[in-house]
Structures are given as structure tokens and as C-alpha cells.
Amino acid sequence: MRNSRGTAAAGPAERGENVEAEAEWTAQRLEDLITEWVILVWQTHIMDKHKPAWCPEGDWSPNDLYQHGITTGGFIPNILTSQDYYAALRTTHVKIHSRGINVNGLWYDDAVLDLWRYKPAPTGSKKWVVQADERDLRYVHWIDANGERHQLEWSGCRGDLPAFCKRHVNALRRRVGDLKRYDSDELALILLTKILPVPDSTGQWTTDDRKTNAAASRHNRELQLAERDMTKAGLRSTEPDVSDSTEGRKATAGAVVTSQKTAHQQAVEATRRAQRAKATAGNDIEAAPQLGSGRSGLLGGYHPIDTDGAA
């Protein structure tokens, strides 16, 4: 899976291609990929490290062991059909109304129900058998009088609606209350915008406010210390006031990253100039230059730093 396109994996070293783009895989495509890998790779590979104790010298694959178990045990399993799959679905009994049938608070309707609206089931009951796959509630399966299954679509399905399960329906019910009081289109809008939001790409992820605020707090503390040193040295601070609000901290943190020479660096340099001016007052000692302040080479000359703050 980590070699697939768009896979984030555990770290950058294991990520696949096109990670920054939108979703590369749907649930159905992932299921098809895993099924293909299990059938073509896993079930046919030789299990070198897990050989059976009664035949350690042979080459056995999962398919070989399965075939051996059927041959020796004499039990042949039945291959499941689609009807067996439907029979395993959860069954409920509902009435057919003018809007269709209601399952889990959602309305499902189709033209096939027109002949049976408000009519009792063949068993004499007023309720009909409906089967639903709770992993995908876009559709339910209604069994008519002849025992045939018909797929009914949710009335809120418009276009390519993503699959949603019972957990999403419960979240929708907690948000709006009774689902029967709302139109299917309104529920579909809430489901798409609030319950099933499309994930943003990693390039649109917001920065963790806690980290941003912590960096801004450290920066503000360093500015305060530099301001104190400048005050003791008798120099006036030319730095703007830094707001303690969240917006001010975010703006300050952004300025630290984007500006070529930050306010913190300027304050530190001003403090160092004041200390040098105090240490060299009355002496003929020439102050050493700053790195990158005019040296033309390793042995070249330099421009001395003005103790008043101008290089």
C-alpha cells in the first residue's frame, strides 16, 4: 500500500507519488486493489517461514494448504452467490408510503413501488421486507411479492454522492434531530458540507496555533530582554509595540519567518553596539566588524562599525 500513489504512510521517506494532490483512491478502488493483491500475490506465494510441521520440506502456498485441507477432510465449501450476500444483509420491515419507504429516517423511492403503495405484503402484513447494507446507505433492497429484489435509491442522491454509512446517519440525526421533518435535498446538503467534508490537501492545512503562539511568545520574551538591556545602556528603543493578542502573535511570528532582518535581530544588534560602545569608551581600540558587513575577503579590509549605530 505504501507504494501506491497518494499514500502518506508513516513518514516522508515512505510516501508515494502525488501526495499533495486531492484524494487518489476511493473506497471501492482500494477494495479492488486489495482483493487483486490477495488473490494474485498473497494466496499464491510460497510461505518459506511458515511451513507446516508435517511437511517442512515442501513448498506450500495458502492455496495449496487450502486444497490439501479439502482433499484430506472431504469437506467442499459452497461458493457464495449474490443471493447469499443479500441474505446476509440486515433485514427490516417497513410500509410503502407516497414518498416511498423509510429506513433509518431516510426516504427511498422508485417507480417500481407504484403498484404496491399502501398495499399489504403477500404475507398479510402491512410491512414489506427491506434489506440494507449499513456500510453504504445510498441504496436499500426491497423484496416484492414475487421474491425479487429491487434496488431503491435514496431520494437525496444527486449525481455522484459519496457513500455514507449508519455512523454518518447518526451524526446527521444528532445535528438536525428528527430526519423525517427535513427534505431529502436539505439532508444531502448538510451531509455533504458538514458530515462528509472533502479533505483538504496538505498544502492547505493550517499551522498549529499552539506552535505558532509558543514561537511568538519566545520571540516577545527575547524582545523584552533586549528592550531592558537597551534601557540600561541609555538607548531609546525604536522597535514597535508587540501586541499580546492572538492576531498580534501570529503577525509577529509570520514577520520573524518572512522578513530579511527581523525586529529581534535588530534589537540584539543594538544591544551589542551599546555594549561595545561602553567597553571601548575612551580607548583607541577599533571595534571588530560584523560578519557580512563589508569584508571583501579572508584577509581583506573591513569597514569599522560606528558606535552610534550606523555601519
Disulfide bonds with the S-S distance in Angstrom:
none
